[in-house]
Amino acid sequence: MALRDPVAHLAFLETYEAAAARPDSFWQERTASSAEGADRAQQIIAAGPDGRWVGTLTVLVEEPGTTDWAGFPIERKQTHLVGVFVRPEERGSGLTEVLFDAALEWSWARGAERVRLIVHEENERAQRFYRKVGFVPSGVTVPLTGHSEERELEFVLERD
């Protein structure tokens, strides 16, 4: 569903077609590595009354002395929010705030000094939400993978 959203190209690096072509074992391993109790990653899922997923995000731990997905050095312990998606009919309901609260709680419990995320420069709806919940642009930009003329912006929330 997330990769079929009309603005998925602004929010995800992977296309629906590429994701659908991956073997089941890829998704099983990815799910296991971020399931409840994992220390390096945590997928947070919101389910509706019928059990259907209505929202999700994943939190990745980034340690100092390593590099991130774009090759930039990580200088302090932080977490990185990725794969943020809420079904269109749930947007504006408060669900995204609940997901973010859970992500922040998980991050702070693991000693993160800050939480970050990357957002497409044209995804103004997401940028408004991130600002609303306390994230601010760090000034770091990265070229969009496969589209070097487009940029993604880093937003951060420092631990109090």
C-alpha positions in Angstrom: 0.0 0.0 0.0 2.7 2.5 1.0 4.6 2.1 -2.3 1.4 2.6 -4.3 0.6 5.9 -2.6 0.6 8.7 -5.3 3.4 10.5 -3.4 5.5 7.4 -2.7 8.2 8.6 -5.0 8.7 11.5 -2.5 8.8 9.3 0.6 10.5 6.0 -0.4 13.7 5.1 -2.2 12.2 1.8 -3.5 9.5 1.4 -6.0 6.6 -1.0 -5.7 7.8 -3.1 -8.6 11.3 -3.5 -7.0 9.8 -4.4 -3.6 7.4 -6.9 -5.1 10.3 -8.6 -7.0 12.2 -9.3 -3.7 11.9 -12.9 -2.4 9.9 -13.7 0.7 13.1 -14.5 2.6 14.2 -10.9 2.2 11.0 -9.6 3.9 11.1 -12.3 6.6 14.7 -11.4 7.5 13.9 -7.7 7.5 10.8 -8.2 9.7 12.7 -10.4 12.2 15.6 -7.9 12.5 13.2 -5.1 13.5 10.7 -7.1 15.5 9.8 -6.4 19.2 12.9 -7.0 21.3 15.4 -6.1 18.6 18.2 -3.7 19.7 19.4 -2.3 16.3 16.0 -1.6 14.7 12.4 -1.4 15.6 9.4 -1.5 13.3 6.3 0.1 14.9 3.0 -0.9 13.4 -0.5 0.5 14.1 -3.4 -1.9 13.3 -7.0 -0.9 12.9 -9.9 -2.7 14.6 -10.0 -5.3 11.8 -6.3 -6.1 12.2 -5.3 -4.3 9.0 -2.1 -2.2 9.1 -3.0 1.5 9.1 0.4 2.9 9.8 4.0 2.0 10.3 7.5 3.4 10.7 10.9 1.9 11.4 13.6 3.1 13.7 17.3 2.3 12.9 20.1 2.8 15.5 23.1 4.5 14.1 26.4 4.3 16.2 29.3 6.8 16.2 32.2 5.7 14.1 30.0 4.2 11.4 28.6 5.6 8.2 25.0 6.0 7.2 23.2 4.8 4.0 24.6 7.8 2.1 28.2 7.4 3.2 28.2 10.2 5.7 30.0 9.6 9.0 27.9 9.1 12.2 29.4 11.2 14.9 27.2 10.3 17.9 24.6 7.8 18.8 21.3 8.5 17.1 18.3 6.9 15.5 17.0 7.3 12.0 13.3 7.1 11.3 12.5 5.5 7.9 9.5 4.0 6.1 7.0 6.4 7.7 3.6 5.6 6.2 0.0 6.2 7.4 -3.0 5.2 5.2 -4.6 8.2 3.6 -7.9 7.7 5.5 -6.0 7.8 8.8 -3.9 11.0 8.1 -4.9 13.8 10.4 -6.4 11.4 13.0 -3.5 11.6 15.4 -2.1 8.2 14.5 1.1 9.6 13.1 1.8 11.4 16.4 1.2 8.1 18.2 3.7 6.3 15.9 6.3 9.1 16.5 5.8 9.1 20.2 6.5 5.3 20.3 9.6 5.8 18.0 10.9 8.6 20.3 10.3 6.6 23.4 12.2 3.6 21.9 15.0 5.9 20.7 15.6 7.6 24.0 15.4 4.3 25.9 18.4 3.1 23.8 20.5 6.2 24.7 20.1 8.1 21.4 21.3 11.7 21.6 19.1 12.7 18.7 16.6 11.3 16.2 16.8 12.1 12.5 14.9 11.5 9.4 15.3 12.4 5.7 12.5 14.0 3.7 12.2 15.0 0.0 12.5 18.7 -0.5 9.1 18.8 -2.2 7.2 16.7 0.4 5.8 19.8 2.2 3.0 17.9 3.9 5.6 15.6 5.7 7.8 18.6 6.5 4.9 20.4 8.2 4.2 17.4 10.3 7.8 16.9 11.3 8.1 20.5 12.4 4.8 20.1 14.3 6.3 17.3 16.4 9.5 19.1 17.1 11.9 18.2 14.3 13.9 21.0 12.6 16.0 21.1 9.5 19.7 20.4 10.3 21.0 22.0 7.1 22.3 18.7 5.7 21.0 17.8 2.3 21.7 14.7 0.2 21.0 14.1 -3.5 18.0 11.8 -4.1 19.2 8.4 -5.1 18.9 8.0 -8.9 17.8 11.7 -9.3 20.9 13.8 -8.5 19.0 17.1 -9.4 16.6 16.5 -6.5 17.4 16.8 -2.8 16.4 15.3 0.5 16.6 17.3 3.7 17.7 16.0 7.1 15.4 16.9 10.0 16.5 16.3 13.6 15.1 16.3 17.1 17.7 16.6 19.8 17.3 14.9 23.1 16.3 17.3 25.9 
